Amino acid sequence: MPEPKPPSRQQLVAGAADMIRRRGLNATSIREVAKHAGTPLGSTYHYFPGGKQQLATEAVRFAGDTVTRMLDKRLRAGPVDGLRAFLALWRDILTSTHFQAGCPVLAVSIEEATDGEALTAAAEAFTGWETRLAGALREHGAADADQLATLVVAAAEGAVAMCRAERSTRPLDRVSAQLESLLTTAVGG
C-alpha cells in the first residue's frame, strides 16, 4: 500500500488560515496546524522555517488573495454585484461554520504586534479589497469611490465580528441592506 501523500505547502497555508479565522492568531500554533493538516511537525518547519510568523503571513495572504480573486470576478458585473458577492461570502462563512469562523485578516489585524509581517499582509489585503471596490465604483460614476470602498470593507468586517458574537446574521443583513442602498444610489442605479 502506498504511503499517504503529505499535505502540500498550500494545504498547510489554507489550514492555518482556517484555524486563524476560527481561533485567532494567538490561539493557533504550528503544532496545531500540523495536526490539523495531518503532517509531521518537522514538515511544517521545513516549509515554514520562519515559524508561526511566516505561516501566519502566508495564511493572511492566502485569505486576502482568495477574496481578491472573487472580487475581481464579480466586480466585472458592477460594484453592487461585487458588494453582494463580498457580503454573501462572509454570510456563507458565518453560517456554514455555525458562527465559529470569521475573517483571518481581521483576526491578525487585532492580535498581531504592530511591526509584524502578518499585520503588513493584513493591511495589504484590506487595501487591495478597497482598491478594487473603489475602482469599480469610480468606473460606474461614484463621486466618493475611495470613501465608499473603505466603508464597505470596514462595515463588513465589523458586521462579521458582531455576527460571531451574537450568533446571528442580523448585523450583516442590516449592514448589507444599507450598503447596497448606498452603492446603488452612488452609481445612479
C-alpha positions in Angstrom: 0.0 0.0 0.0 1.5 3.4 -1.0 2.2 5.8 1.8 -0.2 8.8 2.1 0.9 11.9 0.3 1.9 14.6 2.8 0.0 17.8 2.6 1.3 20.4 0.3 2.5 23.8 1.4 -0.8 25.3 0.0 -2.8 22.9 2.2 -0.9 23.9 5.3 -1.4 27.6 4.5 -5.1 27.0 3.9 -5.3 25.0 7.1 -3.6 27.8 9.0 -6.0 30.4 7.6 -8.9 28.2 8.7 -7.6 27.9 12.2 -6.8 31.6 12.5 -10.3 32.5 11.3 -11.8 30.2 13.9 -9.4 30.7 16.9 -7.5 33.8 16.2 -3.7 34.1 15.7 -2.6 33.8 19.3 -4.5 30.6 19.9 -3.1 29.0 16.7 0.2 27.1 17.0 2.4 25.5 14.4 1.8 22.2 16.3 -2.0 22.6 15.9 -1.7 23.5 12.2 0.5 20.4 11.6 -2.1 18.2 13.4 -5.0 19.9 11.6 -3.2 19.1 8.2 -2.2 15.6 9.3 1.5 16.2 8.7 4.6 15.8 10.9 5.6 18.9 12.9 9.0 18.8 11.2 7.4 19.0 7.8 5.7 22.2 8.8 9.0 23.8 9.9 10.6 22.6 6.6 8.0 24.5 4.7 8.0 27.5 7.1 11.5 27.9 8.6 10.3 31.3 9.8 7.9 29.6 12.1 4.5 30.9 13.1 5.1 34.4 11.8 5.9 33.1 8.3 2.9 30.7 8.3 0.5 33.4 9.6 1.7 35.9 7.0 1.2 33.4 4.2 -2.2 32.4 5.6 -3.3 36.1 5.6 -2.0 36.5 2.0 -3.9 33.3 1.0 -7.2 34.6 2.6 -6.7 38.1 1.1 -5.9 36.7 -2.4 -9.0 34.4 -2.2 -11.3 37.3 -1.6 -9.5 39.4 -4.2 -10.0 36.8 -6.9 -13.7 36.6 -6.1 -14.0 40.4 -6.1 -12.1 40.7 -9.4 -14.6 38.2 -11.0 -17.8 39.7 -9.5 -16.9 43.4 -9.9 -16.9 42.9 -13.7 -20.7 42.9 -13.4 -20.6 46.2 -11.4 -20.0 47.4 -7.9 -23.4 46.4 -6.5 -22.9 42.8 -7.7 -19.4 42.8 -6.3 -20.8 44.1 -3.0 -23.4 41.4 -2.9 -20.8 38.7 -3.6 -18.5 40.1 -0.9 -21.2 40.1 1.7 -22.6 36.8 0.6 -19.1 35.3 1.1 -19.0 36.4 4.7 -22.6 35.3 5.3 -21.8 31.8 3.9 -18.6 31.5 6.1 -20.5 32.5 9.2 -23.5 30.2 8.7 -21.5 27.2 7.3 -19.3 27.3 10.4 -22.1 28.0 12.9 -20.5 31.4 13.6 -17.3 29.7 14.6 -15.2 31.4 11.8 -14.8 34.9 10.7 -12.0 36.6 8.7 -8.4 35.6 9.3 -7.3 39.0 8.0 -9.3 40.7 10.7 -8.1 38.2 13.4 -4.5 39.0 12.6 -5.2 42.7 12.5 -6.5 42.8 16.0 -4.0 40.4 17.6 -0.7 41.0 15.8 2.2 43.1 17.1 2.3 46.5 15.3 5.5 45.6 13.5 4.7 42.1 12.3 4.8 40.9 8.7 1.4 39.3 9.1 0.0 42.7 10.1 1.5 44.2 6.9 -0.1 41.4 4.9 -3.4 42.1 6.5 -3.1 45.8 5.7 -2.3 44.9 2.1 -5.3 42.6 1.9 -7.7 45.3 3.2 -6.1 47.9 0.8 -6.4 45.5 -2.1 -10.1 44.9 -1.4 -10.7 48.7 -1.1 -8.8 49.5 -4.2 -10.8 47.0 -6.3 -14.1 48.2 -4.9 -13.1 51.9 -5.4 -12.1 51.2 -9.0 -15.4 49.6 -9.8 -17.3 52.4 -8.1 -15.3 55.0 -9.9 -15.9 53.3 -13.3 -19.6 53.5 -12.6 -19.6 57.2 -11.7 -19.5 57.2 -7.9 -18.1 60.5 -6.7 -16.7 59.3 -3.3 -15.4 55.9 -4.5 -12.5 55.7 -2.1 -14.5 56.6 0.9 -17.3 54.2 -0.1 -14.9 51.3 -0.6 -13.4 51.9 2.9 -16.9 52.0 4.4 -17.8 48.7 2.7 -14.7 46.8 3.9 -14.9 48.3 7.4 -18.6 47.7 7.8 -18.4 44.1 6.5 -15.5 43.3 8.8 -17.3 44.9 11.8 -20.5 43.1 11.0 -18.8 39.7 10.8 -17.3 40.3 14.2 -20.8 41.2 15.6 -22.4 38.2 13.9 -19.9 35.9 15.6 -20.6 37.5 19.0 -24.4 37.4 18.5 -24.5 34.0 16.7 -26.8 35.7 14.2 -26.6 37.1 10.7 -28.7 40.1 11.8 -25.8 42.6 11.9 -24.6 41.5 8.5 -28.1 41.5 7.0 -28.6 45.1 8.2 -25.2 46.3 7.0 -25.8 44.6 3.6 -29.1 46.4 3.1 -27.7 49.8 3.9 -24.5 49.3 1.9 -26.4 48.1 -1.1 -28.8 51.1 -1.0 -25.8 53.5 -0.6 -23.9 52.0 -3.5 -26.9 51.8 -5.8 -27.5 55.5 -5.2 -23.8 56.3 -5.6 -23.7 54.7 -9.1 -27.0 56.2 -10.1 -28.8 52.9 -10.2 
